[in-house]
């Protein structure tokens, strides 16, 4: 099953997606971005998560929402925390 899903995902192209799916995903992405940006000032512990990830050092390659650049894995963790902070 995993191989089938991987093969499907690897060959999927944007034009293959039905328009309702594209619209729904756009709404999901806008919601996630809005939550992340709001969490930069309202989310309990978010500032601390970003500070800890930034404090780990490394090459600044990816941006944390509303903040600074840091290594991609650290930015992914911080952004994930921001997106879910207000749930």
C-alpha positions as CSV (number, residue, x, y, z in Angstrom):
1,X,0.0,0.0,0.0
2,X,2.8,2.4,0.9
3,X,4.5,1.8,-2.5
4,X,1.3,2.5,-4.3
5,X,0.7,5.7,-2.4
6,X,4.4,6.7,-3.0
7,X,4.1,6.0,-6.7
8,X,0.9,7.9,-7.0
9,X,2.3,10.9,-5.1
10,X,5.6,10.9,-7.2
11,X,3.7,11.0,-10.5
12,X,0.9,13.4,-9.4
13,X,0.9,16.7,-11.2
14,X,-0.9,19.9,-10.3
15,X,-3.1,19.7,-13.4
16,X,-4.3,16.3,-12.3
17,X,-6.0,17.8,-9.2
18,X,-9.8,18.5,-9.5
19,X,-10.6,22.2,-9.1
20,X,-12.6,21.6,-5.8
21,X,-9.5,20.0,-4.3
22,X,-7.3,22.9,-5.2
23,X,-9.8,25.4,-3.7
24,X,-10.0,23.4,-0.5
25,X,-6.3,23.1,-0.1
26,X,-5.9,26.9,-0.7
27,X,-8.3,27.4,2.2
28,X,-6.4,25.0,4.4
29,X,-3.1,26.8,3.6
30,X,-4.6,30.2,4.3
31,X,-6.0,29.0,7.6
32,X,-2.6,27.5,8.6
33,X,-0.8,30.7,7.7
34,X,-3.3,32.8,9.6
35,X,-3.0,30.6,12.7
36,X,0.8,30.7,12.6
37,X,1.0,34.5,12.2
38,X,-1.5,35.0,15.1
39,X,0.4,32.6,17.3
40,X,3.6,34.7,16.9
41,X,2.0,37.1,19.3
42,X,-0.8,35.2,21.0
43,X,0.4,31.6,21.3
44,X,1.5,30.5,24.7
45,X,5.1,29.3,24.6
46,X,5.5,30.1,20.9
47,X,8.2,32.8,21.4
48,X,10.1,30.3,23.6
49,X,9.9,27.5,21.0
50,X,11.3,29.9,18.3
51,X,14.0,31.0,20.6
52,X,15.1,27.5,21.5
53,X,15.1,26.4,17.9
54,X,17.1,29.6,16.9
55,X,19.5,28.9,19.8
56,X,20.5,25.5,18.4
57,X,22.4,27.4,15.7
58,X,23.2,26.3,12.2
59,X,22.9,27.5,8.6
60,X,20.0,30.0,8.2
61,X,18.1,28.4,5.3
62,X,14.4,28.6,6.1
63,X,12.2,31.3,7.5
64,X,10.0,30.9,10.6
65,X,6.6,32.7,10.2
66,X,7.0,36.3,11.4
67,X,10.5,35.7,12.6
68,X,14.0,34.8,11.5
69,X,15.8,32.2,9.4
70,X,17.3,29.1,10.8
71,X,18.2,25.5,9.6
72,X,15.3,23.9,7.8
73,X,14.5,21.2,10.4
74,X,14.5,23.8,13.2
75,X,12.2,26.1,11.2
76,X,9.9,23.2,10.3
77,X,9.5,22.4,14.0
78,X,9.0,26.0,15.0
79,X,6.5,26.6,12.2
80,X,4.6,23.4,13.1
81,X,4.3,24.7,16.7
82,X,3.0,28.0,15.5
83,X,0.4,26.5,13.1
84,X,-1.0,24.3,16.0
85,X,-0.6,26.7,18.9
86,X,-4.1,28.2,18.8
87,X,-6.0,25.0,18.2
